Structure formats: structure tokens, C-alpha cells
Amino acid sequence: MRRRLLLSLAAASSLAASFTARAAQRKSLADPLLMGVEQAMLDSGLGQAFQKGFGRDTGVAVQISGGQSAALIQALERGEIDMAMTNAPELEMQLEKQGLAHDRHRVALGDYVLIGPVEGKGKKAKDPAGVLGGKDIGAALMGIANAQARFLGNNGGSGAALAELPLWRASKVAPVAPWYVTADPKSSIIAQAAAQNAYAVVERGVWLSHVTKPLAIVVEGDPLLATEVHVMRSFRVNHPAAKLFTAWVSGPQGRRVAASVRGWRAAAN
């Protein structure tokens, strides 16, 4: 009897602690909405455009912080942020299937481009691997590998790094040193590619915001280069502004904002 009582008290204590933890995560519209945004969307201005537009239309403050999509999704799972804006569909869907994220909505469409060092203009333009003007990203990456031309890979858990994996599979080439190196996470991959006369895969919006000579777009338009931006709410945090933002960003106001940022397009309903 005593043992059952102790177990009941322990269970009640655990339940109370769990309830308290959940209650501590409840927020109000007076609290800033904490949103993690993939760094590339900040570099291209998309995240800031959504932040400004939502604040203007609703009066709710949004506090954004940049990071790699994989890390932001982990932070969302732990309840450290109210919502996340990322471009890592496989990781997003895994979290959604686990019931640890709600209201995943597509809010913008974009694509990646292959940039590289280009000399000359018009018909005289050329690049080290001879892939300029191509539409097949797999063939272009194979050409870079065959030419042993320098290629900078994106860092770890960024959306671009995750997007690179199927591109290399399409090329049927394993990227290896010395011609393939990972970019330094402490500085812009575009700046590094320009300094090293290297190729890289980047979001079009990022490129348009940081065009740097002698680099130019050498391959674009392959369907494999398409990307999507999604927002999700954390299961562990109850912020009313998160629902409000999801409705706003996937509605006509949000679509207008997405369409206004270079390199991005509005997502259809």
C-alpha cells in the first residue's frame, strides 16, 4: 500500500512538473516571436522582408536569428525558438512526422545556381571547366571533376549543403580533395569562391545580392536546382503569433512580399 502511494505521489509530481514546463512555454502577443531563419534567406533579404511586412501589417514584433537549416530544425524540436524558416525538406518532414512541428507551409520558391570564374564576355566568355551555359547540373559537376577545377562545398547543415548531395549523385562523381574543399563557415562562400577562382552552388537570391567578379552564373535552369522555403511552428512552444504569422505569410500579403525579393517567387496556395 505504501509503495503504491509513493508511486502515485511520484507520478503526480512528475505530471505536475511536466505541466509546469509546458505552461512555461505559453506566450502572448506581447512577447516577440522568435523565428530561426536559414542564413541564406537572410543573406538574400527574404527573411528580413517577411519580418518587416508582418510587423507592418500586424504590429507583432518578430525577432529573427540566422543559422543553418539543420541546426534551426533541432532548435525548433527543443522548443528554443517559436518557429523556423528553412529549406531542408527532408529534415522538415521528419520532424513533422514525429509530431514535433506543426503547420508546415511553403512560403517561397527559388532555385540554386552554379557559379564559377568566367573570363571575357559574350561568345568569348569561358570558364576553367568549360561548363558555361549548360543546363544539366550533373554534367557540369562531372566536367568540373574531370578538369580538377576548384569547387567549394557548402557547410554542413545548410540548405545548400543538403541540396548539393543529390546534385553530386546526378553527376555520378564523388567530390574529393584536392579540387573539392569545404568553404570556411566564417565568411561568405561567394567571396571565397571569387578569391580562389572556384565554383560553388548557391541560392539565386544570395547570388543576386552579392554578385562578385570574376564569378558569374555558369549553369542554371536544371529542375534539380529548384528549392522551396517552408515555415513550421514548434510543438513545444505555444505562441499565438506563430499561428498568426503562418496565416499571414501563406496568404496574399506574404505572397506579395516573397515576390518582391530578387531571386525568390511567391508560392502558390
Disulfide bonds with the S-S distance in Angstrom:
none
